Amino acid sequence: MSQDIRDFATPPCELLALGEPTHQEPAFGHIRNGLFASLANQGFRSIALETDRVSALAVNDFVQDGAGTLDTAMSEGFSHSFGDLEANRRLVAWMREYNEGRPAEERLAFHGFDAPTENTSAPSPRRYLEYACDYLGLDLDLASLLGTDERWSRQEAILDPATSIGDSPEAAQLRAIADDLLTSLYTRAPELIAATSRADWFRARTYLAAGLGLLRYHKQSAQRIEESARISRLLATRDALMAQNLLDIRSIEEQRGATLVFAHNSHLQRNLSKMRMAGMDLDWFSAGAIVGSLLGRRYTVVVGSVGRSEALGLGEPEPNTYEGFLQRRITTWGLTTAAAVTTARTRTDIRPEQGYFPLDQAIVDLADAVLHVNAGPATATPTPGGLRVATEGGEA
């Protein structure tokens, strides 16, 4: 057992994935902060969180250059309400402090790697396509094809394929326009970068990729196929977009250092992700499964596990479960190789509203390591770089 993430970040690892089994246990965010501080001292230069990539640009502007304020970065730079989490606020504040006075090549970068979607809703691609048009200096009439934003953003547009406009002639035309915009972005790259900057070019590409991703997501929502297959394809599309974002982030960061990525286990694990929702059995390959198959040994995944949790209302695990095995060996929190985790039974004392995905043999077999939290919420103890990491007891 170890509390040193550096034991699991040895070369050739370039993308180190740290998973949490639920978004509702705060201990994982605090532990992540301390582990990232340790990794920053080892040459990691970026972190990617499960939040909208375009929104996260505002956070990166703050942590790298001091643009805006911490409050603005938290309110505008996160999706899915993740800006409200205290651990995320501490992370952003610490990254800004760490970067102060350092040369650009040594500053830590903050990335989101999610698409701007929820599983049951997705916004209009308007702002993303218009941003790309403005950067390219093009005056295209997108409004007549887009219509009102509400046509895209209402839940029915995702939940009911008969209501979706994602496969309409207008949407098809928008996809063609977006593809042409992407081609123009590349064919004109020398001119555009000379007139603006590499950072501005990458920002425009990020916006355009988000717009294209939304158009593809909306198209999947319009497919009139069996419902569980349709929802599984939507989940797969979202994770495919996440994977593309992670690969793009690595292309930006590869000359500066490795990247820590933090998200739910179901987005990072190598094995097939599965979920039961509204009576449907859903499955899809996660961003981690996709990226792992492409990067090979350059991708390392540490999956998260929790014993008991006040925040979740989760009691002590039964001894013959994976969590029970880890609970007997880890008194606060700790990291262990996945190979050291013995075969056990999958935990069953879980309620859907807890959002907890228990460990099973498939996830353990294809993970490199497991991060187990004995109990949450947690107290905080000092860690390298001034961040604080969670341990057993209560939240500081």
C-alpha positions in Angstrom: 0.0 0.0 0.0 1.2 3.5 -0.7 0.1 7.2 -0.7 2.7 8.2 -3.3 1.1 8.5 -6.7 4.6 8.8 -8.2 4.9 5.0 -7.8 2.3 4.6 -10.5 3.4 7.5 -12.8 6.7 6.0 -14.1 7.7 6.2 -17.8 6.3 5.7 -20.4 3.1 7.1 -18.7 2.1 10.4 -20.3 -1.6 10.4 -19.3 -2.4 9.2 -15.7 -6.1 8.7 -15.1 -7.4 8.9 -11.6 -11.0 7.7 -11.3 -13.7 8.3 -8.6 -16.5 5.7 -8.2 -19.1 8.5 -7.5 -19.2 12.3 -7.9 -20.8 12.6 -4.4 -17.9 11.7 -2.1 -15.8 14.8 -1.5 -12.8 12.9 -0.3 -11.6 12.1 -3.8 -11.4 15.7 -4.9 -9.2 16.6 -1.9 -7.0 13.5 -2.4 -6.7 14.4 -6.1 -5.4 17.9 -5.2 -2.6 16.6 -3.1 -1.6 13.9 -5.6 -1.5 16.5 -8.4 0.8 18.7 -6.2 3.1 15.8 -5.9 3.0 15.1 -9.6 3.7 18.7 -10.4 7.0 18.3 -8.6 7.8 15.4 -10.8 7.2 17.2 -14.1 3.4 16.9 -14.7 2.3 20.2 -16.2 -1.4 19.8 -16.7 -4.6 18.4 -15.3 -7.8 17.6 -17.1 -11.2 17.4 -15.3 -14.5 15.9 -16.3 -16.0 19.3 -17.2 -16.8 21.2 -20.4 -13.6 21.9 -22.4 -14.7 25.2 -23.8 -15.9 26.5 -20.4 -12.6 25.4 -18.8 -10.7 27.8 -21.0 -11.7 30.5 -18.6 -10.1 28.6 -15.7 -6.9 28.1 -17.7 -6.8 31.8 -18.5 -7.0 32.5 -14.7 -4.5 29.9 -13.5 -1.9 30.7 -16.2 -2.2 34.4 -16.7 -4.4 35.7 -13.8 -7.2 36.8 -16.2 -10.4 37.5 -14.3 -11.0 36.4 -10.7 -11.2 33.1 -8.8 -14.9 33.6 -8.4 -15.4 34.2 -12.1 -13.3 31.2 -13.0 -15.4 29.0 -10.7 -18.8 30.3 -11.9 -18.0 30.4 -15.6 -15.3 27.8 -16.1 -17.0 24.7 -15.0 -20.0 22.7 -16.2 -22.2 20.2 -14.4 -22.1 22.4 -11.2 -18.5 21.3 -10.5 -17.5 24.9 -9.9 -19.4 24.7 -6.6 -17.1 22.0 -5.2 -14.7 23.2 -2.5 -12.0 20.8 -3.7 -12.1 22.3 -7.2 -11.9 25.8 -5.8 -8.8 24.9 -3.8 -7.2 23.3 -6.8 -7.8 26.4 -9.0 -6.5 28.8 -6.3 -3.4 26.7 -5.7 -2.6 26.4 -9.4 -2.8 30.2 -9.8 -0.4 30.6 -6.8 1.9 27.9 -8.1 2.1 29.7 -11.6 2.8 33.2 -10.2 6.2 34.3 -11.4 7.1 31.2 -13.3 8.0 31.2 -17.0 5.3 30.1 -19.4 6.8 26.7 -20.1 6.8 25.8 -16.4 3.2 26.9 -15.6 0.5 24.4 -14.8 -2.4 24.2 -17.3 -6.0 23.4 -16.5 -8.2 21.6 -19.1 -11.7 20.3 -19.3 -12.2 17.2 -21.5 -15.9 16.8 -21.5 -18.4 17.8 -24.2 -20.9 20.5 -23.3 -23.6 17.9 -22.8 -25.6 16.1 -20.1 -26.7 12.5 -20.8 -30.3 13.8 -21.4 -29.7 17.2 -22.9 -27.3 19.1 -25.2 -27.2 22.8 -26.1 -27.3 24.5 -29.5 -24.0 24.5 -31.4 -24.6 28.2 -32.2 -22.0 29.9 -30.0 -19.3 27.4 -31.0 -19.8 27.7 -34.7 -20.1 31.5 -34.5 -16.8 31.7 -32.6 -15.1 29.8 -35.4 -16.6 31.9 -38.1 -15.5 35.1 -36.3 -12.0 33.8 -36.0 -11.9 32.9 -39.6 -13.4 36.2 -40.6 -16.4 34.6 -42.3 -19.9 36.0 -42.4 -22.1 33.0 -42.8 -25.8 32.9 -42.4 -26.1 30.2 -39.7 -29.2 31.6 -38.1 -31.6 30.3 -40.7 -30.3 26.8 -40.3 -30.0 26.8 -36.5 -33.4 28.2 -35.7 -34.0 28.9 -32.0 -31.6 27.5 -29.4 -34.5 26.0 -27.5 -35.1 23.6 -30.4 -31.8 22.0 -29.6 -31.5 22.4 -25.8 -34.9 21.1 -24.6 -34.7 17.6 -23.1 -37.2 16.2 -25.7 -34.6 16.9 -28.4 -32.4 14.1 -26.8 -35.0 11.9 -25.2 -37.4 11.6 -28.1 -36.0 10.9 -31.5 -39.2 12.0 -33.2 -38.6 15.5 -31.7 -34.9 15.7 -32.3 -33.7 17.9 -35.2 -30.3 16.3 -35.2 -30.9 14.4 -38.4 -32.8 17.1 -40.2 -31.6 18.6 -43.6 -30.7 21.8 -41.7 -28.5 19.8 -39.2 -26.9 17.9 -42.1 -26.0 21.2 -43.8 -24.6 22.6 -40.5 -22.4 19.5 -40.2 -21.1 20.1 -43.7 -20.4 23.8 -42.9 -18.6 22.9 -39.7 -16.5 20.3 -41.5 -15.5 23.0 -44.1 -14.7 25.4 -41.3 -12.3 22.9 -39.8 -10.6 22.4 -43.2 -10.2 26.2 -43.5 -8.8 26.4 -40.0 -6.0 24.0 -41.0 -5.4 25.3 -44.6 -5.1 28.8 -43.3 -3.1 27.9 -40.1 0.1 29.7 -41.0 -1.7 32.9 -41.9 -4.0 32.8 -38.9 -1.3 32.0 -36.4 0.9 34.8 -37.8 -2.0 37.2 -37.5 -3.1 36.1 -34.0 -1.2 33.4 -32.1 -0.9 29.6 -31.7 -3.0 29.9 -28.5 -5.7 31.7 -30.4 -5.7 29.1 -33.2 -6.0 26.3 -30.7 -8.8 28.1 -28.9 -10.7 28.4 -32.2 -10.2 24.7 -32.9 -11.5 23.9 -29.4 -14.7 25.8 -30.0 -15.1 24.3 -33.4 -14.5 20.8 -32.1 -17.2 21.4 -29.5 -19.7 22.5 -32.1 -19.0 19.5 -34.3 -19.3 17.3 -31.3 -22.7 18.7 -30.5 -23.9 18.2 -34.1 -22.8 14.6 -33.9 -24.4 14.1 -30.5 -27.7 15.5 -31.7 -27.6 13.3 -34.8 -27.3 10.2 -32.6 -30.2 11.4 -30.5 -32.4 11.4 -33.7 -31.8 7.7 -34.6 -35.0 5.7 -34.5 -33.7 2.5 -33.2 -34.4 0.4 -30.1 -34.2 2.7 -27.1 -31.5 1.0 -25.1 -29.3 0.9 -28.2 -30.0 4.5 -28.9 -29.0 5.7 -25.4 -26.0 3.4 -25.4 -24.9 5.1 -28.6 -25.3 8.5 -27.0 -23.2 7.5 -24.1 -20.6 6.1 -26.5 -20.6 9.3 -28.5 -20.1 11.5 -25.5 -17.1 9.3 -24.4 -15.7 9.3 -27.9 -15.8 13.1 -27.8 -14.0 13.0 -24.4 -11.4 10.7 -25.9 -10.8 13.1 -28.8 -10.4 15.9 -26.4 -7.9 14.0 -24.3 -5.8 13.2 -27.3 -5.9 16.8 -28.4 -4.9 18.0 -24.9 -1.9 15.6 -25.1 -0.9 17.0 -28.5 -0.9 20.4 -26.9 0.9 19.4 -23.7 3.3 16.6 -25.0 6.3 19.0 -25.1 5.7 20.3 -21.6 5.0 17.3 -19.5 2.5 14.6 -18.6 -1.2 15.1 -17.8 -3.3 13.9 -14.8 -6.9 13.3 -15.8 -9.6 13.1 -13.2 -13.2 11.8 -13.8 -15.7 9.1 -12.9 -14.4 5.6 -13.2 -16.9 4.9 -15.9 -15.2 7.5 -18.2 -11.6 6.2 -17.5 -11.7 2.5 -17.0 -10.3 0.2 -19.8 -13.2 -2.4 -19.6 -16.6 -1.9 -21.1 -18.7 0.6 -19.0 -22.1 -0.5 -18.0 -25.1 1.2 -16.4 -28.7 0.4 -15.7 -31.0 3.3 -16.2 -34.8 3.6 -16.6 -35.1 -0.2 -16.8 -32.5 -0.4 -19.6 -29.1 -2.1 -19.6 -26.6 0.2 -21.2 -23.0 -0.4 -22.3 -20.3 1.6 -24.1 -16.6 2.0 -24.3 -15.3 4.8 -22.1 -12.9 7.6 -23.1 -10.3 5.7 -21.1 -10.9 2.5 -23.1 -10.5 4.4 -26.3 -7.5 6.4 -25.3 -5.9 3.4 -23.7 -6.2 1.3 -26.8 -4.5 4.1 -28.8 -1.8 5.1 -26.3 -1.0 1.7 -24.9 1.5 1.9 -22.0 1.5 5.7 -22.2 -2.0 5.5 -20.5 -2.2 4.4 -16.8 -5.5 4.1 -15.0 -6.1 4.2 -11.2 -9.7 3.4 -10.4 -11.4 4.7 -7.2 -13.1 2.8 -4.5 -14.7 3.8 -1.1 -15.5 1.7 1.9 -18.1 3.8 3.9 -19.3 7.3 3.3 -21.4 9.7 5.3 -22.0 11.8 2.2 -23.5 8.8 0.4 -25.1 7.2 3.3 -23.0 4.2 2.5 -22.2 1.8 5.4 -19.4 -0.6 6.0 -18.9 -3.0 3.0 -19.3 -6.8 3.5 -15.9 -8.5 4.1 -16.1 -10.7 1.0 -16.5 -7.8 -1.5 -13.7 -5.9 -3.3 -14.3 -2.9 -1.1 -14.3 -5.1 2.0 -11.0 -6.6 1.1 -9.5 -3.1 0.7 -11.2 -1.8 3.8 -9.3 -4.3 6.0 -5.9 -3.2 4.5 -6.3 0.5 4.3 -7.2 2.5 7.4 -7.4 6.0 5.9 -6.8 6.0 2.1 -4.2 4.4 0.0 -3.0 3.2 -3.4 -2.4 -0.4 -4.3 -1.6 -2.3 -7.5 -4.7 -3.8 -9.1 -2.9 -7.2 -9.2 -2.7 -7.2 -5.4 -6.5 -7.1 -5.1 -7.9 -10.6 -4.6 -10.9 -11.9 -6.5 -14.1 -11.1 -4.5 -17.8 -10.4 -4.8 -19.3 -7.3 -6.3 -20.8 -5.0 -3.7 -24.7 -4.9 -3.7 -25.6 -2.4 -0.9 -25.8 0.5 -3.4 -28.8 2.7 -4.3 -29.0 4.4 -7.7 -29.2 7.9 -6.3 -25.7 7.4 -4.7 -24.1 7.3 -8.2 -21.7 4.7 -6.9 -20.3 2.2 -9.3 -18.8 -0.7 -7.2 -15.6 -2.5 -8.1 -16.0 -5.8 -10.0 -13.6 -8.3 -11.6 -13.6 -6.7 -15.0 -12.6 -3.2 -13.8 -9.9 -4.5 -11.5 -8.4 -6.9 -14.1 -7.8 -4.0 -16.6 -6.8 -1.3 -14.1 -3.2 -0.6 -13.1 -4.0 0.4 -9.5 -6.8 1.2 -7.1 -7.2 4.2 -4.9 -9.3 3.2 -1.9 -10.9 5.6 0.6 -11.7 3.9 3.9 -14.2 6.5 5.0 -15.5 9.9 3.9 -16.0 12.8 4.4 -12.4 13.3 5.4 -10.1 15.5 7.3 -7.1 17.3 5.5 -3.4 16.9 6.1 -0.6 18.9 4.4 0.8 17.6 1.1 3.5 18.8 -1.2 3.0 22.2 -2.8 0.6 23.5 -0.2 -2.5 21.6 -1.2 -4.3 19.5 1.2 -5.3 15.9 0.9 -8.2 14.0 2.4 -7.9 11.3 5.1 -10.3 9.7 7.5 -12.3 11.8 10.0 -14.2 14.8 8.8 -13.7 17.6 6.3 -11.4 20.5 7.2 
